[in-house]
Structure formats: C-alpha cells, structure tokens
C-alpha cells in the first residue's frame, strides 16, 4: 500500500504550556516570566502556545515574550447558571471546590435544588451535555434533561464545578522562533 497524498505525518511543530505554578513565597519577583522566557527557546518546536486563565490578571507570559492572540469570554449559558447559583448563596469564586459546592448543595432545600436543575436544563451548554454522554461527541437534549432531573448531589456538584471553569475568561498566547 502506497503513501496517501492527503496524509503526511510530521514531527509536532507546536508545544503547549499547560500550567506554570510558582510557590506563593516566590511570586511577584518575576520568576514565572523568567521561567517561561528561558524555556521557550528550549521547547524544540518553532511554536509555543499557552491557554491561561491567570494571564488575564498576571501578564507573566506576555512579559516573557509571548503574544496575546485572543481572549475567550465565558459562554452566556454558564454565566446565567452562575448568576442563579449566586442568588442561591453560592460564592462564585469557590465553584471549583467540590467540597464547598457539595456542602452548599446539602444545605439547600429541594425547591432550591430544583431551581439549579432547571437552570442547567434551560441554559444547556455542550460541556454540560458531554458530562452525561461522555461516549458520544455530542449529547442528546432529551437524555440530558432526564439525567439532570435524576442527578444526585454529587453529579450536580461536578456540573457546577464545570460551570465554574467555564465562567473564567481564558487568554490564548503564542510564541514563535
């Protein structure tokens, strides 16, 4: 069998920086920027990209020479659900904490839990549907609605955590040789 004229496998040309963590004791002295700046030429690829939530608040990657390409704002569905949660007493900044979210859900009435379920049903996002149909590229809306209505508090906790991630603005940065 000959080579396909439509498919050629090449060495990867892009490296992705997925996370930069600096101990709190060593923050604000430019260490994150220095680490990124000195690592970029060592990546072994002509392009390096970095999706980051913190880059919006701390421009260490830009200081290291990366270019901000775009910001991805949160989807409206997630923002609307987050507002529903806020009205029910949730601290929006703590939605990533399973322990916090589960404890908060356990303190709510059945009516308040139903309000959360209805918010997820009414403001459906593909990321939420995917949680219930991980084996399919896209979920089915009716199955999603059924699953939301019968989800236990642990499953709702995971959905709320996903919502907490979605409401963060992501910044995409890029560097090339």
MDTraj code that builds the backbone (N, CA, C; nanometers):
import mdtraj as md
import numpy as np

residues = "UNK UNK UNK UNK UNK UNK UNK UNK UNK UNK UNK UNK UNK UNK UNK UNK UNK UNK UNK UNK UNK UNK UNK UNK UNK UNK UNK UNK UNK UNK UNK UNK UNK UNK UNK UNK UNK UNK UNK UNK UNK UNK UNK UNK UNK UNK UNK UNK UNK UNK UNK UNK UNK UNK UNK UNK UNK UNK UNK UNK UNK UNK UNK UNK UNK UNK UNK UNK UNK UNK UNK UNK UNK UNK UNK UNK UNK UNK UNK UNK UNK UNK UNK UNK UNK UNK UNK UNK UNK UNK UNK UNK UNK UNK UNK UNK UNK UNK UNK UNK UNK UNK UNK UNK UNK UNK UNK UNK UNK UNK UNK UNK UNK UNK UNK UNK UNK UNK UNK UNK UNK UNK UNK UNK UNK UNK UNK UNK UNK UNK UNK UNK UNK UNK UNK UNK UNK UNK UNK UNK UNK UNK UNK UNK UNK UNK UNK UNK UNK UNK UNK UNK UNK UNK UNK UNK UNK UNK UNK UNK UNK UNK UNK UNK UNK UNK UNK UNK UNK UNK UNK UNK UNK UNK UNK UNK UNK".split()
xyz = np.array([
    [0.0846, -0.1176, 0.0000],
    [0.0000, 0.0000, 0.0000],
    [0.0888, 0.1234, 0.0000],
    [0.0635, 0.2177, -0.0922],
    [0.1443, 0.3383, -0.1061],
    [0.1046, 0.4442, -0.0047],
    [0.1830, 0.5503, -0.0036],
    [0.1535, 0.6614, 0.0867],
    [0.0328, 0.7400, 0.0376],
    [-0.0452, 0.7882, 0.1299],
    [-0.1610, 0.8703, 0.0958],
    [-0.1142, 1.0114, 0.0619],
    [-0.1611, 1.0673, -0.0498],
    [-0.1229, 1.2051, -0.0817],
    [-0.1931, 1.3069, 0.0081],
    [-0.2895, 1.2604, 0.0864],
    [-0.3666, 1.3511, 0.1708],
    [-0.3210, 1.3513, 0.3157],
    [-0.2376, 1.2556, 0.3542],
    [-0.1992, 1.2433, 0.4933],
    [-0.0495, 1.2261, 0.5036],
    [0.0146, 1.3198, 0.5668],
    [0.1569, 1.3056, 0.5939],
    [0.1772, 1.3309, 0.7422],
    [0.2527, 1.2463, 0.8037],
    [0.2811, 1.2611, 0.9456],
    [0.4113, 1.3368, 0.9613],
    [0.4074, 1.4410, 1.0394],
    [0.5242, 1.5228, 1.0639],
    [0.5507, 1.5276, 1.2128],
    [0.6694, 1.5706, 1.2442],
    [0.7020, 1.5944, 1.3841],
    [0.6125, 1.7073, 1.4346],
    [0.5760, 1.7046, 1.5617],
    [0.4943, 1.8139, 1.6144],
    [0.5655, 1.9481, 1.5962],
    [0.4913, 2.0501, 1.5577],
    [0.5510, 2.1817, 1.5380],
    [0.5088, 2.2804, 1.6457],
    [0.4255, 2.2366, 1.7368],
    [0.3789, 2.3252, 1.8427],
    [0.3925, 2.2575, 1.9781],
    [0.4397, 2.3322, 2.0739],
    [0.4437, 2.2886, 2.2126],
    [0.3381, 2.3692, 2.2870],
    [0.2739, 2.3077, 2.3841],
    [0.1717, 2.3766, 2.4623],
    [0.2175, 2.3844, 2.6071],
    [0.2182, 2.5039, 2.6606],
    [0.2431, 2.5216, 2.8040],
    [0.1069, 2.5134, 2.8697],
    [0.0856, 2.4108, 2.9495],
    [-0.0468, 2.3939, 3.0083],
    [-0.0586, 2.4575, 3.1464],
    [0.0528, 2.4728, 3.2159],
    [0.0427, 2.5296, 3.3500],
    [0.1790, 2.5779, 3.3969],
    [0.1816, 2.6923, 3.4598],
    [0.3017, 2.7445, 3.5239],
    [0.2621, 2.7752, 3.6670],
    [0.3301, 2.7107, 3.7606],
    [0.2976, 2.7295, 3.9015],
    [0.4232, 2.7762, 3.9743],
    [0.4093, 2.8852, 4.0458],
    [0.5190, 2.9388, 4.1265],
    [0.4705, 2.9406, 4.2710],
    [0.5515, 2.8886, 4.3597],
    [0.5176, 2.8873, 4.5021],
    [0.4864, 3.0306, 4.5476],
    [0.3814, 3.0486, 4.6291],
    [0.3420, 3.1832, 4.6724],
    [0.4571, 3.2651, 4.7328],
    [0.5490, 3.1973, 4.7972],
    [0.6627, 3.2652, 4.8596],
    [0.7500, 3.3368, 4.7556],
    [0.7494, 3.2861, 4.6304],
    [0.8379, 3.3394, 4.5273],
    [0.7634, 3.4153, 4.4174],
    [0.6392, 3.4518, 4.4425],
    [0.5624, 3.5281, 4.3438],
    [0.5965, 3.6767, 4.3541],
    [0.5634, 3.7496, 4.2520],
    [0.5836, 3.8958, 4.2395],
    [0.7294, 3.9367, 4.2212],
    [0.8199, 3.8414, 4.2002],
    [0.9597, 3.8778, 4.1758],
    [1.0010, 3.8472, 4.0314],
    [0.9039, 3.8123, 3.9464],
    [0.9335, 3.7886, 3.8054],
    [0.9803, 3.6481, 3.7727],
    [0.9673, 3.5562, 3.8678],
    [1.0155, 3.4201, 3.8453],
    [0.9355, 3.3471, 3.7371],
    [0.8024, 3.3629, 3.7352],
    [0.7195, 3.2973, 3.6328],
    [0.7592, 3.3437, 3.4940],
    [0.7790, 3.4719, 3.4781],
    [0.8202, 3.5281, 3.3497],
    [0.9574, 3.4754, 3.3088],
    [1.0485, 3.4711, 3.4028],
    [1.1845, 3.4222, 3.3751],
    [1.1823, 3.2742, 3.3343],
    [1.1039, 3.1946, 3.4038],
    [1.0938, 3.0518, 3.3701],
    [1.0424, 3.0327, 3.2281],
    [0.9358, 3.1044, 3.1939],
    [0.8774, 3.0914, 3.0600],
    [0.9756, 3.1425, 2.9548],
    [1.0348, 3.2593, 2.9781],
    [1.1263, 3.3197, 2.8810],
    [1.2450, 3.2285, 2.8509],
    [1.2997, 3.1665, 2.9537],
    [1.4169, 3.0806, 2.9345],
    [1.3799, 2.9433, 2.8793],
    [1.2556, 2.9027, 2.8965],
    [1.2111, 2.7721, 2.8484],
    [1.1666, 2.7760, 2.7023],
    [1.1111, 2.8872, 2.6570],
    [1.0586, 2.8956, 2.5205],
    [1.1583, 2.8479, 2.4143],
    [1.2828, 2.8954, 2.4136],
    [1.3762, 2.8507, 2.3100],
    [1.4167, 2.7033, 2.3239],
    [1.3933, 2.6450, 2.4394],
    [1.4300, 2.5053, 2.4640],
    [1.3185, 2.4075, 2.4281],
    [1.2033, 2.4588, 2.3861],
    [1.0865, 2.3742, 2.3610],
    [1.1106, 2.2737, 2.2483],
    [1.1985, 2.3059, 2.1552],
    [1.2265, 2.2130, 2.0462],
    [1.1272, 2.2208, 1.9322],
    [1.0386, 2.3173, 1.9369],
    [0.9418, 2.3383, 1.8288],
    [0.9427, 2.4867, 1.7933],
    [0.9067, 2.5185, 1.6700],
    [0.9086, 2.6604, 1.6319],
    [0.7950, 2.7427, 1.6922],
    [0.6926, 2.6758, 1.7447],
    [0.5772, 2.7463, 1.8001],
    [0.5459, 2.6943, 1.9402],
    [0.5083, 2.7865, 2.0264],
    [0.4636, 2.7503, 2.1610],
    [0.3345, 2.8274, 2.1862],
    [0.2334, 2.7574, 2.2336],
    [0.1082, 2.8248, 2.2677],
    [0.0754, 2.7985, 2.4132],
    [-0.0083, 2.8869, 2.4673],
    [-0.0422, 2.8761, 2.6092],
    [-0.1828, 2.9292, 2.6328],
    [-0.2772, 2.8401, 2.6664],
    [-0.4087, 2.8877, 2.7110],
    [-0.4009, 2.9094, 2.8622],
    [-0.4445, 3.0245, 2.9094],
    [-0.4293, 3.0520, 3.0520],
    [-0.5399, 3.1423, 3.1031],
    [-0.5907, 3.1087, 3.2191],
    [-0.6903, 3.1932, 3.2839],
    [-0.6188, 3.3061, 3.3571],
    [-0.5115, 3.2753, 3.4257],
    [-0.4416, 3.3754, 3.5054],
    [-0.3725, 3.4820, 3.4206],
    [-0.3481, 3.4545, 3.2929],
    [-0.2791, 3.5516, 3.2071],
    [-0.3579, 3.6817, 3.1944],
    [-0.4868, 3.6750, 3.2178],
    [-0.5681, 3.7968, 3.2132],
    [-0.5326, 3.8882, 3.3307],
    [-0.4950, 3.8299, 3.4438],
    [-0.4686, 3.9056, 3.5650],
    [-0.3198, 3.9249, 3.5926],
    [-0.2387, 3.8314, 3.5439],
    [-0.0951, 3.8371, 3.5660],
    [-0.0259, 3.8132, 3.4319],
    [0.0241, 3.9175, 3.3697],
    [0.0779, 3.9058, 3.2329],
    [0.2197, 3.8499, 3.2251],
    [0.2538, 3.7516, 3.3093],
    [0.3899, 3.6995, 3.3104],
    [0.4308, 3.6389, 3.1768],
    [0.3387, 3.5752, 3.1049],
    [0.3724, 3.5142, 2.9752],
    [0.4002, 3.6221, 2.8710],
    [0.3242, 3.7284, 2.8745],
    [0.3489, 3.8395, 2.7820],
    [0.4839, 3.9040, 2.8124],
    [0.5175, 3.9165, 2.9391],
    [0.6477, 3.9720, 2.9779],
    [0.7621, 3.8825, 2.9319],
    [0.7326, 3.7523, 2.9150],
    [0.8338, 3.6566, 2.8698],
    [0.8479, 3.6562, 2.7179],
    [0.7660, 3.7338, 2.6483],
    [0.7776, 3.7426, 2.5033],
    [0.6664, 3.6758, 2.4258],
    [0.5681, 3.6192, 2.4937],
    [0.4554, 3.5587, 2.4242],
    [0.3567, 3.6678, 2.3834],
    [0.2901, 3.6482, 2.2712],
    [0.1931, 3.7447, 2.2213],
    [0.0518, 3.6991, 2.2561],
    [-0.0265, 3.7909, 2.3090],
    [-0.1665, 3.7600, 2.3360],
    [-0.2396, 3.7584, 2.2019],
    [-0.3060, 3.6469, 2.1724],
    [-0.3781, 3.6310, 2.0465],
    [-0.5251, 3.6681, 2.0641],
    [-0.5864, 3.6130, 2.1668],
    [-0.7294, 3.6386, 2.1876],
    [-0.7688, 3.6067, 2.3311],
    [-0.8847, 3.6557, 2.3676],
    [-0.9486, 3.6190, 2.4944],
    [-1.0773, 3.5475, 2.4601],
    [-1.1035, 3.4399, 2.5314],
    [-1.2284, 3.3669, 2.5114],
    [-1.3209, 3.3990, 2.6279],
    [-1.4247, 3.4762, 2.6032],
    [-1.5160, 3.5096, 2.7127],
    [-1.5994, 3.3879, 2.7532],
    [-1.6522, 3.3898, 2.8720],
    [-1.7358, 3.2784, 2.9173],
    [-1.8637, 3.2676, 2.8346],
    [-1.9137, 3.1445, 2.8137],
    [-2.0414, 3.1307, 2.7421],
    [-2.1561, 3.1864, 2.8263],
    [-2.2535, 3.2435, 2.7578],
    [-2.3683, 3.3051, 2.8266],
    [-2.4427, 3.2048, 2.9136],
    [-2.4516, 3.0793, 2.8670],
    [-2.5236, 2.9781, 2.9458],
    [-2.4590, 2.9614, 3.0836],
    [-2.3265, 2.9532, 3.0865],
    [-2.2563, 2.9350, 3.2136],
    [-2.2716, 3.0576, 3.3026],
    [-2.2654, 3.1762, 3.2437],
    [-2.2825, 3.2987, 3.3221],
    [-2.4230, 3.3062, 3.3840],
    [-2.5239, 3.2647, 3.3077],
    [-2.6610, 3.2675, 3.3585],
    [-2.6784, 3.1684, 3.4733],
    [-2.6213, 3.0495, 3.4576],
    [-2.6285, 2.9499, 3.5658],
    [-2.5538, 3.0009, 3.6883],
    [-2.4372, 3.0606, 3.6671],
    [-2.3594, 3.1145, 3.7791],
    [-2.4387, 3.2218, 3.8532],
    [-2.5134, 3.3026, 3.7808],
    [-2.5968, 3.4054, 3.8446],
    [-2.7072, 3.3404, 3.9281],
    [-2.7661, 3.2328, 3.8773],
    [-2.8673, 3.1583, 3.9547],
    [-2.8047, 3.1060, 4.0840],
    [-2.6846, 3.0498, 4.0718],
    [-2.6150, 2.9965, 4.1899],
    [-2.5831, 3.1083, 4.2897],
    [-2.5403, 3.2225, 4.2382],
    [-2.5085, 3.3366, 4.3253],
    [-2.6321, 3.3796, 4.4043],
    [-2.7462, 3.3823, 4.3367],
    [-2.8718, 3.4213, 4.4030],
    [-2.9113, 3.3210, 4.5114],
    [-2.8649, 3.1974, 4.4966],
    [-2.8945, 3.0948, 4.5975],
    [-2.7883, 3.0922, 4.7078],
    [-2.6953, 3.1875, 4.7047],
    [-2.5978, 3.1996, 4.8126],
    [-2.4616, 3.1389, 4.7852],
    [-2.4378, 3.0911, 4.6646],
    [-2.3067, 3.0353, 4.6317],
    [-2.2045, 3.1477, 4.6146],
    [-2.0835, 3.1223, 4.6602],
    [-1.9718, 3.2113, 4.6312],
    [-1.9167, 3.1663, 4.4954],
    [-1.9319, 3.2487, 4.3937],
    [-1.8956, 3.2128, 4.2565],
    [-1.7473, 3.1790, 4.2453],
    [-1.6644, 3.2402, 4.3286],
    [-1.5200, 3.2159, 4.3231],
    [-1.4818, 3.0785, 4.3769],
    [-1.5753, 3.0114, 4.4437],
    [-1.5455, 2.8803, 4.5025],
    [-1.6113, 2.7642, 4.4273],
    [-1.6637, 2.7899, 4.3075],
    [-1.7329, 2.6834, 4.2338],
    [-1.6392, 2.5705, 4.1914],
    [-1.5116, 2.5936, 4.1890],
    [-1.4157, 2.4885, 4.1537],
    [-1.3874, 2.3922, 4.2679],
    [-1.4357, 2.4225, 4.3871],
    [-1.4130, 2.3373, 4.5039],
    [-1.5301, 2.2409, 4.5218],
    [-1.5052, 2.1128, 4.4951],
    [-1.6113, 2.0124, 4.5110],
    [-1.6628, 2.0089, 4.6540],
    [-1.5723, 2.0197, 4.7491],
    [-1.6116, 2.0141, 4.8898],
    [-1.7074, 2.1294, 4.9238],
    [-1.6740, 2.2495, 4.8793],
    [-1.7589, 2.3659, 4.9041],
    [-1.8946, 2.3493, 4.8370],
    [-1.8927, 2.3129, 4.7082],
    [-2.0179, 2.3039, 4.6314],
    [-2.1101, 2.1970, 4.6901],
    [-2.0536, 2.0803, 4.7221],
    [-2.1364, 1.9730, 4.7785],
    [-2.1970, 2.0150, 4.9128],
    [-2.1180, 2.0766, 4.9980],
    [-2.1700, 2.1224, 5.1277],
    [-2.2808, 2.2255, 5.1069],
    [-2.2615, 2.3145, 5.0107],
    [-2.3629, 2.4165, 4.9824],
    [-2.4917, 2.3513, 4.9311],
    [-2.4773, 2.2548, 4.8386],
    [-2.5953, 2.1842, 4.7866],
    [-2.6699, 2.1129, 4.8991],
    [-2.5965, 2.0520, 4.9906],
    [-2.6588, 1.9789, 5.1012],
    [-2.7355, 2.0719, 5.1953],
    [-2.7018, 2.1998, 5.1941],
    [-2.7699, 2.2950, 5.2819],
    [-2.8952, 2.3558, 5.2175],
    [-2.9179, 2.3273, 5.0895],
    [-3.0311, 2.3864, 5.0180],
    [-3.1574, 2.3023, 5.0319],
    [-3.2695, 2.3677, 5.0105],
    [-3.3978, 2.2969, 5.0110],
    [-3.4171, 2.2256, 4.8771],
    [-3.5145, 2.1364, 4.8724],
    [-3.5463, 2.0657, 4.7476],
    [-3.5885, 2.1649, 4.6390],
    [-3.6616, 2.2689, 4.6802],
    [-3.7054, 2.3698, 4.5839],
    [-3.5844, 2.4420, 4.5234],
    [-3.4856, 2.4732, 4.6051],
    [-3.3655, 2.5415, 4.5559],
    [-3.2832, 2.4494, 4.4641],
    [-3.2772, 2.3213, 4.4990],
    [-3.2079, 2.2232, 4.4127],
    [-3.2801, 2.2158, 4.2786],
    [-3.4143, 2.2174, 4.2826],
    [-3.4924, 2.2142, 4.1589],
    [-3.4641, 2.3388, 4.0737],
    [-3.4429, 2.4520, 4.1375],
    [-3.4089, 2.5750, 4.0648],
    [-3.2762, 2.5576, 3.9908],
    [-3.1799, 2.4939, 4.0553],
    [-3.0498, 2.4689, 3.9920],
    [-3.0665, 2.3734, 3.8748],
    [-3.1419, 2.2664, 3.8952],
    [-3.1658, 2.1700, 3.7871],
    [-3.2283, 2.2399, 3.6659],
    [-3.3294, 2.3224, 3.6915],
    [-3.3970, 2.3920, 3.5819],
    [-3.3044, 2.4911, 3.5114],
    [-3.2149, 2.5532, 3.5863],
    [-3.1179, 2.6449, 3.5241],
    [-3.0273, 2.5687, 3.4274],
    [-2.9814, 2.4503, 3.4685],
    [-2.8963, 2.3687, 3.3805],
    [-2.9741, 2.3201, 3.2583],
    [-3.1014, 2.2898, 3.2765],
    [-3.1833, 2.2441, 3.1631],
    [-3.2098, 2.3597, 3.0672],
    [-3.2497, 2.4733, 3.1214],
    [-3.2854, 2.5881, 3.0371],
    [-3.1640, 2.6489, 2.9662],
    [-3.0474, 2.6451, 3.0296],
    [-2.9277, 2.7092, 2.9753],
    [-2.8225, 2.6030, 2.9436],
    [-2.8629, 2.5097, 2.8630],
    [-2.7798, 2.3954, 2.8258],
    [-2.6558, 2.4397, 2.7472],
    [-2.5437, 2.3808, 2.7788],
    [-2.4173, 2.4036, 2.7073],
    [-2.3607, 2.2661, 2.6720],
    [-2.2904, 2.2581, 2.5601],
    [-2.2373, 2.1298, 2.5145],
    [-2.1473, 2.0641, 2.6202],
    [-2.0756, 2.1434, 2.6992],
    [-1.9881, 2.0872, 2.8036],
    [-2.0699, 2.0161, 2.9109],
    [-2.1868, 2.0691, 2.9422],
    [-2.2729, 2.0048, 3.0416],
    [-2.3327, 1.8761, 2.9846],
    [-2.3751, 1.8815, 2.8586],
    [-2.4320, 1.7623, 2.7941],
    [-2.3271, 1.6518, 2.7868],
    [-2.2044, 1.6890, 2.7588],
    [-2.0948, 1.5919, 2.7457],
    [-2.0731, 1.5157, 2.8773],
    [-2.1011, 1.5796, 2.9887],
    [-2.0818, 1.5150, 3.1188],
    [-2.1670, 1.3879, 3.1313],
    [-2.2852, 1.3899, 3.0721],
    [-2.3744, 1.2747, 3.0813],
    [-2.3604, 1.1791, 2.9631],
    [-2.2940, 1.2223, 2.8585],
    [-2.2801, 1.1363, 2.7399],
    [-2.1359, 1.1395, 2.6905],
    [-2.0442, 1.1013, 2.7796],
    [-1.9015, 1.1068, 2.7502],
    [-1.8623, 1.0151, 2.6352],
    [-1.9437, 0.9146, 2.6046],
    [-1.9131, 0.8191, 2.4980],
    [-1.9573, 0.8690, 2.3605],
    [-2.0243, 0.9842, 2.3567],
    [-2.0723, 1.0410, 2.2302],
    [-2.0095, 1.1786, 2.2115],
    [-1.9835, 1.2189, 2.0865],
    [-1.9267, 1.3522, 2.0663],
    [-2.0188, 1.4628, 2.1153],
    [-2.1483, 1.4444, 2.1005],
    [-2.2463, 1.5409, 2.1478],
    [-2.3588, 1.4630, 2.2139],
    [-2.4138, 1.5195, 2.3202],
    [-2.5237, 1.4527, 2.3877],
    [-2.6567, 1.4813, 2.3199],
    [-2.7581, 1.4140, 2.3653],
    [-2.8930, 1.4376, 2.3160],
    [-2.9677, 1.5167, 2.4231],
    [-3.0395, 1.6181, 2.3793],
    [-3.1019, 1.7103, 2.4750],
    [-3.2032, 1.6427, 2.5669],
    [-3.2847, 1.5533, 2.5131],
    [-3.3853, 1.4884, 2.5968],
    [-3.3186, 1.3997, 2.7023],
    [-3.2166, 1.3263, 2.6633],
    [-3.1426, 1.2433, 2.7601],
    [-3.0764, 1.3335, 2.8649],
    [-3.0241, 1.4460, 2.8215],
    [-2.9615, 1.5422, 2.9133],
    [-3.0639, 1.5902, 3.0164],
    [-3.1819, 1.6289, 2.9705],
    [-3.2862, 1.6760, 3.0625],
    [-3.3218, 1.5685, 3.1658],
    [-3.3386, 1.4455, 3.1175],
    [-3.3701, 1.3334, 3.2083],
    [-3.2590, 1.3160, 3.3117],
    [-3.1362, 1.3187, 3.2655],
    [-3.0226, 1.2982, 3.3555],
    [-3.0097, 1.4107, 3.4583],
    [-3.0362, 1.5328, 3.4163],
    [-3.0304, 1.6456, 3.5105],
    [-3.1366, 1.6274, 3.6189],
    [-3.2561, 1.5891, 3.5786],
    [-3.3665, 1.5756, 3.6759],
    [-3.3404, 1.4653, 3.7783],
    [-3.2676, 1.3595, 3.7385],
    [-3.2440, 1.2490, 3.8332],
    [-3.1029, 1.2506, 3.8934],
    [-3.0209, 1.3501, 3.8584],
    [-2.8830, 1.3568, 3.9080],
    [-2.8796, 1.3735, 4.0593],
    [-2.7923, 1.2972, 4.1234],
    [-2.7752, 1.3134, 4.2679],
    [-2.6879, 1.4365, 4.2945],
    [-2.6687, 1.4704, 4.4190],
    [-2.5943, 1.5918, 4.4542],
    [-2.4485, 1.5858, 4.4072],
    [-2.3899, 1.4669, 4.4067],
    [-2.2509, 1.4547, 4.3612],
    [-2.2394, 1.4888, 4.2121],
    [-2.3355, 1.4423, 4.1328],
    [-2.3331, 1.4748, 3.9891],
    [-2.3585, 1.6232, 3.9666],
    [-2.4509, 1.6799, 4.0415],
    [-2.4741, 1.8244, 4.0308],
    [-2.3487, 1.9022, 4.0709],
    [-2.2785, 1.8516, 4.1707],
    [-2.1536, 1.9144, 4.2125],
    [-2.0556, 1.9211, 4.0964],
    [-2.0419, 1.8109, 4.0218],
    [-1.9496, 1.8079, 3.9080],
    [-1.9937, 1.9050, 3.7980],
    [-2.1222, 1.9153, 3.7746],
    [-2.1724, 2.0103, 3.6753],
    [-2.1447, 2.1543, 3.7179],
    [-2.1649, 2.1820, 3.8446],
    [-2.1399, 2.3170, 3.8955],
    [-1.9912, 2.3491, 3.8878],
    [-1.9082, 2.2503, 3.9158],
    [-1.7635, 2.2704, 3.9032],
    [-1.7270, 2.3021, 3.7575],
    [-1.7875, 2.2309, 3.6623],
    [-1.7643, 2.2592, 3.5200],
    [-1.8106, 2.4005, 3.4861],
    [-1.9205, 2.4423, 3.5428],
    [-1.9710, 2.5774, 3.5222],
    [-1.8700, 2.6793, 3.5759],
    [-1.8135, 2.6502, 3.6915],
    [-1.7123, 2.7384, 3.7500],
    [-1.5914, 2.7543, 3.6597],
    [-1.5533, 2.6472, 3.5919],
    [-1.4422, 2.6548, 3.4972],
    [-1.4816, 2.7364, 3.3746],
    [-1.6015, 2.7144, 3.3256],
    [-1.6467, 2.7835, 3.2045],
    [-1.6616, 2.9346, 3.2229],
    [-1.6927, 2.9796, 3.3440],
    [-1.7139, 3.1238, 3.3625],
    [-1.5831, 3.2024, 3.3688],
    [-1.4713, 3.1352, 3.3639],
    [-1.3425, 3.2042, 3.3632],
    [-1.3062, 3.2461, 3.2207],
    [-1.2585, 3.3675, 3.2058],
    [-1.2116, 3.4138, 3.0760],
    [-1.0739, 3.3527, 3.0512],
    [-1.0591, 3.2893, 2.9359],
    [-0.9313, 3.2289, 2.9003],
    [-0.8581, 3.3188, 2.8011],
    [-0.7272, 3.3310, 2.8178],
    [-0.6425, 3.4088, 2.7289],
    [-0.5532, 3.3103, 2.6548],
    [-0.5392, 3.3289, 2.5239],
    [-0.4518, 3.2430, 2.4434],
    [-0.3304, 3.3238, 2.4007],
    [-0.2128, 3.2687, 2.4320],
    [-0.0875, 3.3342, 2.3988],
    [-0.0080, 3.2473, 2.3029],
    [0.0807, 3.3106, 2.2265],
    [0.1553, 3.2394, 2.1222],
    [0.2970, 3.2957, 2.1145],
    [0.3918, 3.2082, 2.0865],
    [0.5319, 3.2471, 2.0680],
    [0.5879, 3.1683, 1.9526],
    [0.6722, 3.2303, 1.8705],
    [0.7385, 3.1548, 1.7642],
    [0.8818, 3.2040, 1.7504],
    [0.9629, 3.1121, 1.7012],
    [1.1055, 3.1424, 1.6828],
    [1.1200, 3.2543, 1.5820],
])
top = md.Topology()
chain = top.add_chain()
for i, resn in enumerate(residues, 1):
    res = top.add_residue(resn, chain, resSeq=i)
    for name in ("N", "CA", "C"):
        top.add_atom(name, md.element.get_by_symbol(name[0]), res)
traj = md.Trajectory(xyz[None], top)
